[in-house]
Amino acid sequence: MAYDASNLPDVSGLTVGVVGGTGDQGRGLAYRFARAGHTVLIGSRAAERAARSAEEIAGLPGVAAGASVSGAGNDEVARRSDVVIIAVPWDGHAATVASLAEALAGKIVVDCVNPLGFDRQGPYALPVEEGSAVQQAAALLPDSRVCAAFNHVSAPLLADPEIDRIELDVLICTEDRELVDIVGALAARIPGMRGIYAGRLRNAHQVEALTANLIAINKRYKAHAGIRVTDL
């Protein structure tokens, strides 16, 4: 079955929260969803920092005047959002996710964290006891609907206001097939993106690890490489 965006659900009314929304990846995704017209909530351990980041994003080119972009502590953002993107550093992933388990109950949780290490030879994938970052999140959030997505999106591309389209595919791993269409529809809110089902959560470890290869590619070729799946 070929990819067909016309069959995707309408997600324009969903409130998108970004836990880790003051970091490069989280901030970039928040900006793109604000540009698409979503109500966006920026989460941080420091509510004041989140509020400053939200104010800056609301003033960026492409974000409509009066757009609803605000910041708060992570717990409040988790409670007020329909979809929560986890975009925190790997070393704080488990603690942050565990602390939000109650607030995230019943929510759609999109984990885009990549467990990576860096040394003199470059980036490399780190072992994760649960198998992957998203499997760790799923284990800590038994009452949430969890998937992996947006792992390979270049933060500089997301943040560049002069770029209108980002031509890449977002690989989605989840046990919840309904989430494939919901998160795929969110991805499609960013012009040029497609959301593609890439298997169950057990397949997410290689999706996360592939980010190390993309970083190496980008360094070698001075690019912002992404993934595009052929024949769809």
Secondary structure as the mmCIF struct_conf table of DSSP 4:
data_model
#
loop_
_struct_conf.conf_type_id
_struct_conf.id
_struct_conf.beg_label_comp_id
_struct_conf.beg_label_asym_id
_struct_conf.beg_label_seq_id
_struct_conf.end_label_comp_id
_struct_conf.end_label_asym_id
_struct_conf.end_label_seq_id
HELX_RH_3T_P HELX_RH_3T_P1 ALA A 5 ASN A 7
BEND BEND1 LEU A 8 LEU A 8
TURN_TY1_P TURN_TY1_P1 SER A 12 GLY A 13
STRN STRN1 VAL A 16 VAL A 19
TURN_TY1_P TURN_TY1_P2 GLY A 20 THR A 22
BEND BEND2 GLY A 23 GLY A 23
HELX_RH_AL_P HELX_RH_AL_P1 ASP A 24 ARG A 35
TURN_TY1_P TURN_TY1_P3 ALA A 36 GLY A 37
STRN STRN2 VAL A 40 SER A 44
BEND BEND3 ARG A 45 ALA A 46
HELX_RH_AL_P HELX_RH_AL_P2 ALA A 47 ALA A 58
TURN_TY1_P TURN_TY1_P4 GLY A 59 GLY A 59
BEND BEND4 LEU A 60 LEU A 60
TURN_TY1_P TURN_TY1_P5 PRO A 61 GLY A 62
BEND BEND5 VAL A 63 VAL A 63
HELX_LH_PP_P HELX_LH_PP_P1 ALA A 64 ALA A 64
TURN_TY1_P TURN_TY1_P6 ALA A 65 GLY A 66
STRN STRN3 VAL A 69 GLY A 73
HELX_RH_AL_P HELX_RH_AL_P3 ASN A 74 ARG A 80
BEND BEND6 ASP A 82 ASP A 82
STRN STRN4 VAL A 83 ILE A 86
HELX_RH_3T_P HELX_RH_3T_P2 TRP A 90 GLY A 92
HELX_RH_AL_P HELX_RH_AL_P4 HIS A 93 SER A 99
TURN_TY1_P TURN_TY1_P7 LEU A 100 GLY A 106
STRN STRN5 ILE A 108 ASP A 111
STRN STRN6 LEU A 116 ASP A 119
TURN_TY1_P TURN_TY1_P8 ARG A 120 GLN A 121
STRN STRN7 GLY A 122 ALA A 125
HELX_LH_PP_P HELX_LH_PP_P2 LEU A 126 PRO A 127
TURN_TY1_P TURN_TY1_P9 GLU A 129 GLU A 130
BEND BEND7 GLY A 131 SER A 132
HELX_RH_AL_P HELX_RH_AL_P5 ALA A 133 LEU A 140
TURN_TY1_P TURN_TY1_P10 PRO A 142 ASP A 143
BEND BEND8 SER A 144 SER A 144
STRN STRN8 ARG A 145 ALA A 148
TURN_TY1_P TURN_TY1_P11 ASN A 151 HIS A 152
HELX_RH_AL_P HELX_RH_AL_P6 ALA A 155 ALA A 159
TURN_TY1_P TURN_TY1_P12 PRO A 161 GLU A 162
STRN STRN9 LEU A 168 THR A 174
BEND BEND9 GLU A 175 GLU A 175
HELX_RH_AL_P HELX_RH_AL_P7 ARG A 177 ALA A 188
TURN_TY1_P TURN_TY1_P13 ARG A 189 ARG A 189
BEND BEND10 ILE A 190 ILE A 190
TURN_TY1_P TURN_TY1_P14 PRO A 191 GLY A 192
STRN STRN10 MET A 193 TYR A 197
HELX_RH_3T_P HELX_RH_3T_P3 LEU A 201 ASN A 203
HELX_RH_AL_P HELX_RH_AL_P8 ALA A 204 TYR A 221
TURN_TY1_P TURN_TY1_P15 LYS A 222 LYS A 222
BEND BEND11 ALA A 223 ALA A 223
BEND BEND12 THR A 230 THR A 230
#
